[in-house]
Amino acid sequence: MTRIKICGNTRAQDVALAVELGADLLGFIFTRSRRQISIEDGTALTSNVPESVDRVGVFIDEPSPLIAAAIEACRLTAVQIYRPITAEDRRLGVRLLPAVRMRPGEAVKADGFEASDHPLLDTWNPLSDGGGTGETWTWDRAAELASRYPVIVSGGLNSTNVAEAISRLRPWGVDVSSGVEAEPGKKDPAKLRAFVEAVREADGR
């Protein structure tokens, strides 16, 4: 079964709906983004999330001590980082989702990761400030990586294209943020439901 990660959560009602719909991972952005939240906000948003749902902190280039503080305060169980993973990161004691920016025309080689890593594959954009872009990429270019690691596909997914991404890569998980929003930081309940239904339908094929 493909795991579903709903990212960019800023409101308690969106978190509650994602849990109700069966999301497997919830993402909270603690770095520069229109969806950025504080550690205090994160503590409140994660307080009622069941232990069965992974709580993912998203970071760009923050140092490990700051990430550790967020992990402790917000009960995070995983971190998604848009910079090279360090030895200090590996001592954080949570699942690591090293973000990989997929550059046009380049296939990603399946090296540089540890067996426990869950590489998150996102779109490369030279104008991005370092985080997610909300843009799709050519999924076939990650075939080798997906065959060796439990990858998470991110970048421009929505209810109309997620089935194709699943069909091409059979990833461990899929990640969505802007594709289920009414506006940045605010989820659209209908889009969120449609996305979850599309993933589950794709799993059943």
The 8 nearest C-alpha neighbors of each residue, nearest first, counted from 0:
[[1, 202, 2, 171, 199, 172, 203, 198],
 [2, 0, 172, 171, 3, 202, 170, 173],
 [3, 1, 172, 23, 171, 0, 173, 4],
 [2, 4, 23, 22, 173, 172, 24, 174],
 [5, 3, 24, 174, 25, 23, 173, 6],
 [4, 6, 25, 175, 26, 174, 176, 24],
 [7, 5, 26, 176, 8, 25, 175, 4],
 [6, 8, 27, 34, 176, 26, 28, 184],
 [9, 7, 27, 6, 10, 184, 26, 14],
 [8, 10, 184, 7, 34, 36, 11, 185],
 [11, 9, 13, 12, 8, 14, 185, 44],
 [10, 12, 14, 13, 44, 15, 9, 8],
 [13, 11, 15, 14, 10, 16, 17, 186],
 [14, 12, 16, 15, 10, 11, 186, 17],
 [13, 15, 11, 17, 12, 16, 18, 10],
 [14, 16, 12, 18, 13, 17, 19, 11],
 [17, 15, 19, 13, 18, 14, 20, 12],
 [18, 16, 20, 14, 19, 22, 15, 13],
 [19, 17, 15, 21, 16, 22, 20, 14],
 [18, 20, 16, 17, 21, 15, 22, 14],
 [21, 19, 17, 18, 22, 16, 192, 195],
 [20, 22, 18, 19, 23, 17, 195, 3],
 [23, 21, 3, 18, 17, 24, 20, 4],
 [22, 24, 52, 3, 2, 4, 53, 21],
 [25, 23, 4, 53, 52, 22, 54, 3],
 [24, 26, 5, 54, 4, 6, 55, 53],
 [25, 27, 6, 55, 7, 5, 56, 54],
 [26, 28, 56, 7, 8, 57, 55, 6],
 [27, 29, 57, 35, 30, 7, 56, 36],
 [28, 30, 35, 36, 57, 58, 37, 27],
 [31, 29, 58, 28, 35, 32, 59, 57],
 [32, 30, 35, 33, 29, 59, 28, 130],
 [31, 33, 35, 34, 30, 28, 130, 29],
 [32, 34, 35, 183, 184, 31, 7, 36],
 [33, 35, 184, 32, 7, 183, 28, 36],
 [34, 36, 32, 28, 29, 33, 30, 31],
 [37, 35, 29, 40, 28, 34, 41, 9],
 [38, 36, 40, 39, 41, 29, 35, 28],
 [37, 39, 41, 40, 69, 42, 36, 72],
 [38, 40, 42, 37, 41, 43, 72, 36],
 [41, 39, 37, 43, 38, 42, 36, 44],
 [40, 42, 38, 44, 39, 43, 73, 45],
 [41, 43, 73, 39, 40, 45, 44, 72],
 [42, 44, 40, 46, 41, 45, 39, 73],
 [43, 45, 41, 42, 11, 46, 40, 10],
 [44, 46, 48, 42, 43, 47, 41, 73],
 [45, 47, 43, 44, 48, 42, 73, 74],
 [48, 46, 45, 49, 44, 43, 15, 50],
 [47, 49, 45, 46, 50, 52, 18, 44],
 [50, 48, 51, 52, 47, 18, 53, 46],
 [49, 51, 52, 48, 53, 54, 47, 76],
 [50, 52, 49, 53, 23, 48, 24, 54],
 [53, 51, 23, 50, 24, 49, 54, 48],
 [52, 54, 24, 76, 25, 55, 23, 51],
 [55, 53, 75, 25, 76, 24, 26, 77],
 [56, 54, 26, 77, 78, 75, 25, 27],
 [55, 57, 78, 27, 26, 28, 79, 77],
 [56, 58, 28, 79, 29, 78, 27, 80],
 [59, 57, 80, 30, 29, 79, 61, 60],
 [60, 58, 81, 80, 61, 130, 82, 129],
 [59, 61, 82, 58, 62, 81, 80, 30],
 [60, 62, 59, 58, 65, 63, 66, 30],
 [63, 61, 64, 65, 60, 66, 88, 67],
 [62, 64, 66, 65, 88, 67, 87, 61],
 [65, 63, 67, 66, 62, 68, 61, 87],
 [66, 64, 68, 67, 63, 62, 69, 61],
 [65, 67, 63, 69, 64, 68, 70, 62],
 [66, 68, 64, 70, 65, 69, 63, 71],
 [69, 67, 65, 71, 66, 70, 72, 64],
 [70, 68, 66, 72, 67, 71, 73, 38],
 [71, 69, 75, 67, 68, 74, 73, 72],
 [70, 72, 68, 74, 69, 73, 67, 75],
 [73, 71, 69, 70, 74, 42, 68, 38],
 [72, 74, 42, 75, 70, 71, 41, 69],
 [75, 73, 71, 70, 72, 76, 45, 54],
 [76, 74, 70, 54, 73, 77, 55, 56],
 [75, 77, 93, 54, 53, 55, 94, 74],
 [78, 76, 94, 55, 93, 75, 95, 54],
 [77, 79, 56, 55, 95, 57, 96, 80],
 [80, 78, 96, 57, 97, 56, 58, 95],
 [79, 81, 58, 97, 59, 82, 98, 57],
 [82, 80, 59, 98, 58, 130, 60, 97],
 [81, 83, 80, 60, 59, 84, 98, 97],
 [84, 82, 85, 81, 97, 80, 98, 60],
 [83, 85, 88, 82, 97, 86, 80, 89],
 [86, 84, 88, 87, 83, 89, 63, 82],
 [85, 87, 89, 88, 90, 84, 91, 63],
 [86, 88, 90, 85, 89, 63, 91, 84],
 [89, 87, 85, 90, 86, 91, 63, 84],
 [90, 88, 86, 87, 91, 85, 92, 84],
 [89, 91, 87, 88, 92, 86, 93, 85],
 [92, 90, 88, 89, 93, 67, 87, 63],
 [91, 93, 90, 89, 94, 76, 88, 77],
 [94, 92, 77, 76, 91, 95, 78, 75],
 [95, 93, 77, 76, 78, 96, 116, 92],
 [94, 96, 78, 116, 77, 97, 79, 117],
 [95, 97, 79, 117, 118, 119, 78, 98],
 [98, 96, 118, 80, 79, 119, 95, 99],
 [97, 99, 119, 81, 80, 118, 120, 96],
 [98, 100, 120, 121, 119, 101, 97, 118],
 [101, 99, 123, 121, 122, 120, 102, 98],
 [100, 102, 122, 123, 121, 99, 103, 120],
 [101, 103, 123, 105, 100, 104, 122, 124],
 [104, 102, 105, 101, 136, 123, 137, 106],
 [103, 105, 102, 106, 140, 137, 101, 136],
 [106, 104, 103, 102, 107, 140, 101, 108],
 [107, 105, 140, 141, 108, 104, 101, 102],
 [108, 106, 141, 105, 109, 140, 144, 101],
 [107, 109, 110, 106, 144, 143, 141, 111],
 [110, 108, 144, 143, 107, 147, 111, 112],
 [111, 109, 112, 108, 144, 113, 107, 147],
 [110, 112, 113, 109, 108, 84, 83, 114],
 [113, 111, 110, 116, 114, 109, 118, 115],
 [112, 114, 116, 115, 111, 110, 117, 148],
 [113, 115, 116, 112, 148, 117, 147, 149],
 [114, 116, 113, 117, 94, 95, 112, 148],
 [117, 115, 113, 95, 114, 118, 96, 112],
 [116, 118, 96, 149, 150, 95, 119, 148],
 [119, 117, 150, 97, 96, 98, 116, 151],
 [120, 118, 151, 98, 96, 150, 99, 97],
 [121, 119, 99, 152, 153, 98, 151, 100],
 [122, 120, 153, 100, 154, 101, 99, 119],
 [123, 121, 101, 100, 154, 136, 134, 135],
 [122, 124, 100, 101, 102, 121, 125, 132],
 [123, 125, 127, 126, 122, 132, 102, 100],
 [126, 124, 127, 123, 128, 129, 102, 122],
 [127, 125, 124, 128, 129, 123, 132, 130],
 [126, 128, 124, 129, 125, 132, 130, 131],
 [129, 127, 130, 126, 31, 125, 32, 131],
 [128, 130, 127, 59, 81, 131, 60, 124],
 [131, 129, 128, 59, 81, 132, 127, 32],
 [132, 130, 133, 121, 154, 129, 122, 127],
 [131, 133, 134, 122, 154, 130, 127, 124],
 [132, 134, 155, 154, 131, 177, 135, 156],
 [135, 133, 155, 154, 132, 122, 136, 156],
 [134, 136, 155, 154, 122, 156, 133, 137],
 [135, 137, 122, 138, 134, 101, 154, 103],
 [138, 136, 139, 140, 135, 103, 141, 101],
 [137, 139, 140, 141, 136, 164, 167, 168],
 [138, 140, 141, 142, 137, 167, 168, 106],
 [141, 139, 106, 138, 142, 137, 107, 105],
 [142, 140, 144, 139, 143, 107, 138, 145],
 [141, 143, 145, 139, 144, 140, 168, 146],
 [144, 142, 146, 145, 141, 109, 147, 108],
 [143, 145, 109, 141, 146, 147, 142, 148],
 [146, 144, 142, 148, 147, 143, 150, 141],
 [145, 147, 143, 144, 148, 142, 168, 149],
 [148, 146, 144, 145, 143, 109, 149, 150],
 [147, 149, 145, 150, 144, 146, 117, 114],
 [150, 148, 171, 117, 170, 145, 151, 118],
 [151, 149, 118, 117, 171, 170, 148, 145],
 [150, 152, 172, 119, 173, 171, 170, 120],
 [151, 153, 173, 120, 174, 119, 172, 150],
 [154, 152, 174, 121, 120, 173, 151, 175],
 [153, 155, 133, 134, 135, 121, 122, 156],
 [154, 156, 134, 133, 135, 178, 157, 153],
 [157, 155, 161, 154, 175, 178, 160, 153],
 [158, 156, 178, 159, 160, 161, 194, 155],
 [157, 159, 194, 197, 193, 161, 160, 156],
 [160, 158, 157, 161, 162, 197, 156, 194],
 [161, 159, 162, 163, 157, 158, 156, 164],
 [160, 162, 164, 163, 156, 158, 157, 159],
 [163, 161, 165, 201, 164, 160, 166, 198],
 [164, 162, 166, 165, 161, 160, 167, 201],
 [165, 163, 161, 167, 162, 166, 168, 138],
 [166, 164, 169, 162, 163, 168, 167, 170],
 [165, 167, 163, 164, 169, 168, 162, 201],
 [168, 166, 164, 165, 163, 169, 139, 138],
 [167, 169, 170, 165, 166, 142, 164, 145],
 [170, 168, 165, 166, 167, 171, 145, 164],
 [171, 169, 172, 168, 150, 151, 165, 145],
 [170, 172, 149, 150, 1, 151, 2, 169],
 [173, 171, 2, 151, 1, 170, 3, 152],
 [172, 174, 152, 151, 3, 4, 153, 2],
 [173, 175, 4, 153, 152, 5, 3, 151],
 [176, 174, 5, 156, 6, 178, 4, 153],
 [175, 177, 6, 178, 7, 179, 5, 180],
 [178, 176, 180, 179, 133, 175, 183, 155],
 [179, 177, 157, 176, 180, 156, 175, 155],
 [180, 178, 190, 191, 177, 187, 186, 176],
 [181, 179, 186, 187, 177, 182, 185, 178],
 [180, 182, 187, 186, 185, 179, 183, 177],
 [181, 183, 180, 185, 184, 186, 177, 187],
 [184, 182, 185, 34, 180, 33, 177, 181],
 [183, 185, 34, 9, 7, 8, 182, 186],
 [186, 184, 182, 180, 183, 181, 187, 9],
 [185, 187, 180, 181, 179, 13, 188, 184],
 [186, 188, 181, 180, 190, 189, 179, 191],
 [189, 187, 191, 190, 186, 192, 16, 179],
 [188, 190, 192, 191, 187, 193, 179, 194],
 [191, 189, 179, 193, 187, 192, 188, 194],
 [190, 192, 188, 179, 194, 189, 193, 187],
 [191, 193, 189, 195, 194, 190, 188, 196],
 [192, 194, 190, 196, 191, 195, 158, 197],
 [195, 193, 158, 197, 191, 196, 192, 190],
 [194, 196, 198, 192, 197, 193, 199, 191],
 [195, 197, 193, 199, 194, 198, 200, 192],
 [198, 196, 194, 200, 195, 199, 158, 193],
 [199, 197, 201, 195, 200, 196, 202, 162],
 [198, 200, 202, 196, 201, 197, 195, 203],
 [201, 199, 197, 203, 202, 198, 196, 204],
 [202, 200, 198, 162, 203, 199, 204, 197],
 [203, 201, 199, 200, 204, 0, 198, 1],
 [204, 202, 200, 201, 199, 0, 198, 197],
 [203, 201, 202, 200, 166, 199, 162, 198]]
